[in-house]
């Protein structure tokens, strides 16, 4: 027996509304559902336009405050252009926390931005050659 596919990844938060706004307005994710779990967690599921997997944002105050450890985990999203995404961030009064850094062979690059709770978000730009070769970072 083996698992079939990844369905979602969960991130627990202190401020659900602030984080949902960031993921929707800054990253352009779509809210696909929202509900309260039987144990009282407030859950919001979001997805990127070209992905099947969702991100579950969870607010569960009974577990105590969330303290995100630096460099513990991150989400990675593909973008068409790091330069254009940087301009989008600037228009929102934001900027990359690291990068962009481009690969010397021209196959793409990456940059990071911090989500409101301190989780890192990696943005990856891939050339068509890198996508065809299925390269990752």
N, C-alpha and C positions, 0 to 999 in steps of 0.2 A: 504494500500500500504506500502511496506517495501523495503529496499535496497536488492540487490541480493548477491553481493560479493564485497570485497575490490579489487580494481584494481591496485592502486599505491599510494605511499606516496611521497610528493614533499619536496625537500630541496633546498632552494635558496642559491647560492654560489657567492663568489667573483671571484674565479679562477676555471673555469670549467675543463680545461685540467688537472690541478694538481689533482683535486678531482677524475676525471674519472680514472686517472692512479692509484690512491690509491685503489679505489673500485675494479678495475680489477686486479692489480698486488698483492695487499696485501690480499684482501678478496676473490679473484677468481671469482668475479661476471662477467657475460656475458653482453656485450652491445647488446641490442635487437633492438634499433632504435635510430635515432638522427634526429632532424629537428628544424627548426625555426618556432615559432608560428606566427600567424597573427599579434600579437602586438609587435613582435621583440624579444621575449625570445629565447635563445638558450637552447634546451632541449635534454638531453640524458637519455634514459631509460635503466636500468640495472636490472638483476635478478640473484638470486642464483640458482644453478643447479637444486635443488629439489623443487623450489617454482614456483607458478603461478604469484603471485603479483610482481610488479616491483617497483623500486625506480626511481623517476624522479629527476634528478639533473638539476637545472635551473640557468642560468646566465641571469640576466635582469638588466643591469647597470642603466636603467632609474628609477629604484626603490631606488637607493642609495646604499651605502655599506651595506653589511650584517655584523651584529654584533651578534654572537651566544651567548646567555645567558647560563651561566653554569647550568648544571643539569636541563635544560628545557625539552629536548626530547632526545631520543636515538633510534637506531635501534638495534634489537637483532637477532643474527644468531646462529644456532646450529652448533657445531663442534664435531668431533669424540673424540678429545683429546685436552684439554687445554695445556697440556705439549708439545705435538707435534706442536700445533699452536704457542706456545711461542718460540719454536725452529725455526719455519718458520719466525716469526717476527725478531728474533735475526739475522738470515741469511740476512735479509733486513736492518739491522742496527736499528731496532725498538724494543720496549718493551711494555708490558702492562702498562697502566697508573694506574691501580688498580687491585689487585689480582694476581694470581687466588685465589679464596676462594672456598673451598669445603664444601659440606654439611656433617655434622657429621654422618648421616645415610648411606653415601656412594652412594646416588642416583644421584650425579653429582656435578657440581660447575659452577662458572661463573668468568669472568674477563672482564675488559674494556680496550679499546684502543681509542685514540682520532684521528678522521679523520682530514685532513688538515685544515678545516674551524673551527674546535673546536667542531663539533658534536661528541657525544659519540657513540661508537659501543660496544655493549655487546656481548660477546661470551659465549655460554652456552654449557656445556657438560652434557649430560644426560645418566644415565645407562639405560639398557633395561627395568628394572623394573619401572623407572621413566617415560620412554616413554610410556609404556603400561598403566600406571596410568594417563597419560596426565598431569603430574605436570608441572607447570610453575614457574618462578621466579618473 
